[in-house]
Amino acid sequence: MDDKTDALVLRTADYGENDKMLTLLSAERGKISACAKGVKKAGAKLSFAAQPFCFAEYVFAVKGGRNTVTAASLYDGFYALREDVGKFYAGAVVLEVCEKLACEGEESGGLLVAAVRALGEIAEGDAARALVKFLLAALDGAGYCVRAEGCPVCGEFPAGRMRFDFGEGAFTCYGCSDGAPASEATFFAIREAQGRGEGDGDGRRRALRLLKAYFTEKTEAALTALDTFLDMGA
C-alpha cells in the first residue's frame, strides 16, 4: 500500500551503510518515521528528501506498519539556512519545537503551517523576530497562549517594570503578582510578534529567553537549539 503526504523533515539519522531514518512532520498524521533507502550514495536521486528543513510531498510504501520513502517532490529546501550559522540554528529551533510538540497519529496542520512559514521568514529576514512569532504560535496551538495586553489583575496596561505570570501566561503590573520580573522591551517584542506594535533586537532576545522558560515550564522539555542560538548573540 502506498501513502502520500506533505511533510517537513525534522530529524535524520544514519541507518545502515547507505540509508537514513527520517522523522517527518505532516498535517494529517503528526510525526512520521520513515526509511529513505540508498540516500547516502553519491548521486542518490532522493538525497534532497533526506535533509533537515526539506519540505516536500512524500510518497511512502507502507508494509507491516513501516514507511519507506519511494518518491518526493520538493516544495522548499530552505537552503539559505545552511549559508548562515545564526539562521541555521534559528531553523533548528523550529524543528526542535515541532519534534517536542507533535505526536504520532495526531493532526498537526497548524504547527506544520507555522513551521514552514517561520523557516521562510528566518531565511529571508530577522531570525529572532521570526522565532518569537513562531514560538507564540506553537505555544498557542498547544494550549499555552501568551497574553501581552492589559494586566489581568488590575486591568491597567503594564509599563516600566512588570512581571510575567507563568501560570496565567500573562504580563502583569509589577505589584500585581509574584511572577518573574520582565522588561518593557520583552513585552513590546511579544506584542510586535502578535501584530500589535514594534519591538527591537534586545527585546526580541529577551522575549526568546522568556518564551524558552515558559515552553519548558509547560512541556517539561528543554530547547537546546534555542540556547545555542541565544549564546551566539544572533
C-alpha positions in Angstrom: 0.0 0.0 0.0 1.3 3.5 -0.9 0.6 6.7 1.1 1.2 10.3 0.1 1.5 13.4 2.3 3.2 16.8 2.5 5.8 16.8 5.3 8.8 18.6 6.8 12.0 16.8 7.8 12.6 17.4 11.5 15.5 15.0 12.0 17.6 12.4 10.2 19.7 9.5 11.5 22.1 7.2 9.6 20.7 3.7 9.2 23.0 1.0 7.9 25.6 1.8 5.2 23.5 3.8 2.7 20.1 4.5 4.3 18.7 7.2 6.7 15.8 7.2 9.1 13.7 10.3 8.9 11.4 12.0 11.4 8.8 14.0 9.5 6.0 16.4 10.5 2.8 16.0 8.5 -0.5 17.8 8.8 -2.8 14.8 9.0 -0.6 12.2 10.8 1.6 14.4 13.0 5.1 12.8 13.3 6.0 10.1 10.9 9.1 7.8 10.9 10.2 6.6 7.5 13.2 5.0 6.0 14.9 6.6 3.0 16.9 3.9 1.3 20.2 4.5 -0.6 20.2 8.3 0.0 23.8 8.3 1.3 25.1 7.1 -2.0 26.8 9.6 -4.3 24.2 10.9 -6.8 21.2 9.4 -5.0 18.0 10.7 -6.5 16.3 11.2 -3.2 19.2 12.6 -1.2 17.5 16.1 -1.1 14.5 14.5 0.6 16.6 13.2 3.5 17.9 16.5 4.7 16.6 18.6 7.6 14.4 21.5 6.6 13.2 19.7 3.4 9.5 20.4 2.9 8.2 18.1 0.2 5.4 15.8 -0.9 6.5 12.4 0.2 5.2 9.1 -1.2 5.7 6.0 1.1 5.4 2.3 0.6 3.8 1.0 3.8 4.4 -2.6 4.8 3.9 -4.0 8.3 3.4 -0.6 9.7 6.7 0.7 8.4 7.1 3.6 5.9 9.7 3.6 3.2 10.1 6.7 1.0 9.7 5.8 -2.6 9.3 9.3 -4.1 9.4 13.0 -3.2 8.5 16.3 -4.9 10.3 19.3 -3.3 8.4 22.4 -2.3 11.3 24.2 -0.5 14.6 23.1 0.9 15.3 26.4 2.7 18.9 26.3 1.5 19.6 29.8 2.8 19.6 28.4 6.3 22.7 26.4 5.5 24.6 29.5 4.4 24.4 31.4 7.7 25.2 29.8 11.1 22.8 32.0 13.0 19.9 31.3 10.6 20.8 27.6 10.7 20.4 27.4 14.5 17.2 29.5 14.3 15.8 27.0 11.9 17.0 24.2 14.2 14.8 25.7 17.0 11.8 25.4 14.7 12.5 21.8 14.1 13.1 21.1 17.7 9.9 22.7 18.9 7.9 20.7 16.3 9.5 17.4 17.4 8.8 18.2 21.1 5.1 19.2 20.5 3.9 16.9 17.7 2.8 13.3 18.3 2.4 10.4 16.0 -1.1 10.0 14.6 -2.3 13.4 15.8 -3.4 16.2 13.4 -0.6 18.9 13.3 -1.7 21.1 10.4 -1.4 24.4 12.4 2.1 23.5 13.6 3.3 22.5 10.2 2.0 25.7 8.6 3.6 27.8 11.3 6.9 25.9 11.0 7.1 26.3 7.2 6.2 30.0 7.4 8.8 30.5 10.1 11.6 28.8 8.1 10.9 31.1 5.2 10.9 34.2 7.4 14.2 33.2 9.0 15.8 32.5 5.6 14.7 35.9 4.3 14.7 38.3 7.3 15.2 38.8 11.1 15.7 35.4 12.6 14.9 36.4 16.2 11.7 38.2 15.2 10.6 35.1 13.2 11.4 32.8 16.2 9.3 34.9 18.6 6.4 34.8 16.3 6.8 31.0 15.7 7.1 30.2 19.4 4.0 32.2 20.2 2.0 30.3 17.5 3.4 26.9 18.6 2.6 27.6 22.3 -0.9 28.9 21.4 -1.6 25.8 19.3 -0.5 23.6 22.3 -2.9 25.4 24.6 -0.4 27.8 26.2 -1.4 31.2 24.9 0.8 34.2 25.9 -1.1 37.4 26.6 0.6 40.8 26.3 -2.3 43.3 26.9 -3.9 44.8 30.0 -2.9 43.4 33.4 -5.3 40.6 34.2 -5.3 41.7 37.9 -5.9 45.4 37.8 -6.8 46.0 34.1 -4.1 48.7 33.6 -1.7 48.5 30.7 1.7 47.4 32.2 4.5 49.8 31.8 8.1 50.0 33.0 8.9 47.2 35.4 6.5 44.4 35.1 6.1 40.6 35.7 5.2 37.5 33.7 2.8 35.1 35.4 3.8 31.6 34.2 0.5 30.2 35.5 -1.6 32.6 33.6 0.7 33.1 30.6 0.2 36.9 31.0 2.2 40.0 31.7 1.1 41.9 34.9 2.0 45.1 36.6 5.0 44.7 38.9 3.0 44.9 42.1 0.0 42.8 40.9 1.6 39.4 41.0 4.7 37.5 42.2 5.6 36.3 38.7 9.1 36.5 37.1 10.4 40.1 36.5 10.0 41.1 32.9 11.1 44.1 30.9 9.1 46.5 28.9 11.2 45.6 25.9 10.2 42.0 26.3 6.5 43.0 26.5 6.7 45.1 23.3 8.6 42.3 21.4 5.8 39.9 22.2 3.2 42.5 21.1 5.2 43.1 17.9 5.1 39.3 17.1 1.3 39.4 17.6 1.0 42.3 15.1 0.4 45.0 17.7 3.3 47.4 17.6 7.1 47.5 17.2 9.9 45.9 19.2 13.7 46.0 19.0 16.5 43.5 18.8 17.2 43.5 22.5 13.5 43.0 23.3 13.3 40.0 20.9 16.2 38.3 22.5 14.7 38.9 25.9 11.4 37.6 24.7 13.1 34.4 23.4 14.6 33.8 26.8 11.2 34.2 28.4 9.4 32.0 25.9 12.1 29.3 26.3 11.5 29.3 30.1 7.7 29.3 29.5 7.9 26.4 27.0 10.0 24.3 29.5 7.6 25.2 32.3 4.6 23.9 30.3 6.1 21.0 28.4 9.0 19.9 30.7 11.1 19.9 27.5 14.3 21.8 27.0 15.1 23.7 23.8 18.8 23.2 23.4 19.0 24.7 19.9 17.5 27.9 21.3 20.2 28.0 24.0 22.8 27.8 21.2 21.1 30.5 19.2 21.0 32.9 22.1 24.5 32.1 23.2 25.7 33.1 19.7 24.2 36.6 20.3 22.4 36.3 17.0 
